Amino acid sequence: MGVTFSQFFPPPATLTEANLPNQKGKVFLVTGGASGVGLELCTILYQAGGKVYLAGRSEANAQSAISKIKALPATSPGELVFLMLSLHDLTTIKPAVEAFTALESRLDVLFNNAGVSLPPRGSVSVQGHELQIATNCLGHYLFTQLLLPTLLSTAKTATPASVRVVWTSSVVVDLSAPKCGIDIPSLTNPPPAQDKNYANSKTGNWFLASALAAQVGSKGILSVTQNPGNLKTPLLRNGPWYLPYLTLPLLYDAKMGAYTELWSGLSQELSIEDGGKYILPWGRLHPSPRPDLLAALKPEEEGGTGIAALFMDYCEKQTAEFR
C-alpha cells in the first residue's frame, strides 16, 4: 500500500533541468515527442545541448512543437529533428530507422515514450492487432530491435550503462495487471474492456525492458521501464468524459513525468545491474514490485511462470516479417 500511495504522492524530483549536466554531443530519440511528457522531455534535453529526434506520425504537430521549444529561452541549445514514425503501422518502422541511421551513427538514449490509452472499443492497428498492444508494445519492440546496431556501436566507446533504452509503464501495472502480468490468450482475442488491454500493454513494456536487459546488458546497454506518474496529458483523451474530472486532484503537470524519464535515462545513480528494473515517479527504483510479476519475469526452470518469455515470443513472431 505504501508503494502505491507514493506513486500518487511522490517525493521531490532529484534530477531536473536545474541540475542536469550539459548534454552536448549526445543524441536522443523520443517517440511521441510532440506533446505531453515527450514534449517536456525534448525541451529539457534540447535546452541542455543535446541533439533530439522527435519521432511521431504527424510532421505538422512535430514542427509546431519544435517551434514552441525553440521559442523558449536557452543558453546553450542543441538540435531538434523530426523523424516520421507511425507505431501503429509496422511497415513504417524500418523506414524510420533507416532515415535515422542515414543521419546518425550514434544513439545515446532511446525513450520509448509514445503510447495510446483507452481508445474506442475494437480499435486495431493497420496490421489488425489490438491498438494499445500494437502501439505501446509491438511498434516499440520492432523499433528498438532495429536500432540495436546503432545503440551497440555507441555503447562500445561509452561508459557502461550510459547508453540506455527507457520504456514506459504505468501505475496500472501495480494496481490492475492480471495475476502473472499478462493474459496471453487475450493478445489474440482481446477483451472488450479497454482498461484490461491497456494493463496488458503497460505490463508488456516492463517485460520487454527486462528481456532487452538480458539481451544487451552484457554489452553495456541499460534497459529499464518507468511509470512517469499520474499526469495531465492528452493520454486521457480517449477515456470516458468524466475521467479527467475524477482524476484531476491526483494529476500532475506533464513536466513531472519528464523528470521521471530524465532520471531513468540519465541518472548516474543507475548501473548496468539495474537492467530490467522498474522506476517510479519522479525518479527512484521500485522497492517492492508485485511477487507474481517478478515470477512472470523468470523462466519456469528458475522457479518463475515464464509469462514474460511468452509475451516476448509473441512480439517477435508478430514483427518478424517487418525486419
Secondary structure, DSSP 8 states (H G I E B T S, - for coil): -HHHHHHHS----SS-TTT----TT-EEEEETTTSHHHHHHHHHHHHTT-EEEEEES-HHHHHHHHHHHHHS--SS--EEEEEE--TT-GGGHHHHHHHHHHH-S--SEEE------S-STT-B-TTSSBHHHIIIIIIHHHHHHHHHHHHHHHHTTS-TT-EEEEEE--THHHHH--TTS--GGGGTS--S-HHHHHHHHHHHHHHHHHHHHHHHGGGTEEEEEE---SB-SGGGGGS-TTHHHHHGGG-B-HHHHHHHHHHHHH-TT--GGGTT-EEETTTEE-SS--HHHHHHHS-GGGTS--HHHHHHHHHHHHHGGG-
